[in-house]
Amino acid sequence: MEKATFGAGCFWGVEAAFRQVRGVLSTAVGYSGGHLENPTYKDVCSGRTGHAEVVQVEYDPAQVSYNDILKVFWENHDPTTLNRQGPDVGAQYRSAIFFHSPEQEAAAKASKEQMQSRYKNRIVTEIEPASEFYRAEEYHQQYLEKRGLAHCSIR
């Protein structure tokens, strides 16, 4: 089992997309990339913690590759909007790949370079080492699924 962590705007729709992938064993939404320990949703929404809303994915690499996981990430948000996804604005909605190994870092950088050729505007996705992951409040976990909704994609 391996982990992958992504920021791609509001974590609800991104989590729902990853949950559909064969080989994804579990997902959790939370906060990463900031400086406050144990932030709450209210803290992160203030824009003062430095955290991004993220989805942490646990997957079986025998069933799905990290490159396939990256493909889901790219397909489910606009990586060319700085600190914004649709109506959601702020650094907590930034596009980010938090890598857990040198192999993930290399794959993330290669995929970003490859994806850039598909976009007119510059991709602003940050690629940085995974930092502490703080699980979001329980009501955020599988939010759309609990409400019978398929997605909240902005694309």
Secondary structure by P-SEA (a helix, b strand, c coil): cbbbbbbcccaaaaaaaaaacccccbbbbbbcccccccccaaaaaaccccccbbbbbbbccccccaaaaaaaaaacccccccccccccccccccbbbbcccaaaaaaaaaaaaaacccccccccbbbbcccbbbbcccccccccccccccccccc
